[in-house]
Amino acid sequence: MAKKKTFGTEEGSEDNSDRRMAKVIVATETGNNKFGYKEAIVDEDDVQDFINENKD
């Protein structure tokens, strides 16, 4: 027998669904005064770590 469930309820939802994400864009110099951009979506708490790892 199937379970009765209504759509739009919070029942059985996962904990990671309410994580806050941030889009981070880091510029890198590729040479000859040209720049490339790296985009990533990371957790809000890990933004500073991501920026520090991808600095030139």
C-alpha positions as a printed NumPy array, in Angstrom:
array([[  0.   ,   0.   ,   0.   ],
       [  1.4  ,   3.42 ,  -0.939],
       [  2.05 ,   6.147,   1.588],
       [ -0.097,   9.218,   1.452],
       [  2.007,  12.312,   0.978],
       [  1.031,  15.797,  -0.069],
       [  3.385,  17.841,  -2.186],
       [  4.861,  20.978,  -0.698],
       [  5.151,  19.668,   2.839],
       [  8.393,  19.566,   4.791],
       [  7.911,  15.954,   5.814],
       [ 10.891,  13.786,   4.893],
       [ 12.959,  16.624,   3.471],
       [ 16.717,  16.436,   3.734],
       [ 18.725,  18.762,   5.966],
       [ 20.965,  19.972,   3.133],
       [ 18.073,  21.558,   1.236],
       [ 18.352,  24.77 ,   3.264],
       [ 22.077,  25.307,   2.658],
       [ 22.999,  28.785,   1.525],
       [ 25.173,  28.832,  -1.576],
       [ 27.222,  31.633,  -3.122],
       [ 28.416,  32.135,  -6.684],
       [ 32.09 ,  33.114,  -6.71 ],
       [ 33.937,  34.54 ,  -9.709],
       [ 37.744,  34.688,  -9.554],
       [ 39.782,  36.501, -12.224],
       [ 43.119,  35.069, -13.354],
       [ 45.657,  36.653, -15.681],
       [ 46.366,  34.345, -18.627],
       [ 49.116,  36.423, -20.281],
       [ 49.435,  39.333, -22.719],
       [ 47.231,  41.431, -20.421],
       [ 44.273,  39.065, -20.895],
       [ 42.144,  37.708, -18.095],
       [ 40.186,  34.519, -17.636],
       [ 37.414,  33.989, -15.149],
       [ 36.635,  30.968, -13.025],
       [ 33.09 ,  30.591, -11.727],
       [ 32.028,  28.25 ,  -8.954],
       [ 29.106,  27.77 ,  -6.612],
       [ 30.263,  26.975,  -3.084],
       [ 28.783,  26.887,   0.404],
       [ 28.45 ,  30.299,   2.002],
       [ 30.822,  29.285,   4.811],
       [ 33.575,  28.209,   2.384],
       [ 33.729,  31.362,   0.242],
       [ 36.844,  32.881,   1.825],
       [ 38.684,  29.545,   1.681],
       [ 37.85 ,  29.175,  -2.014],
       [ 39.036,  32.708,  -2.81 ],
       [ 42.315,  32.223,  -0.925],
       [ 43.016,  28.926,  -2.707],
       [ 42.464,  30.453,  -6.149],
       [ 44.411,  33.686,  -5.754],
       [ 47.459,  34.288,  -7.914]])
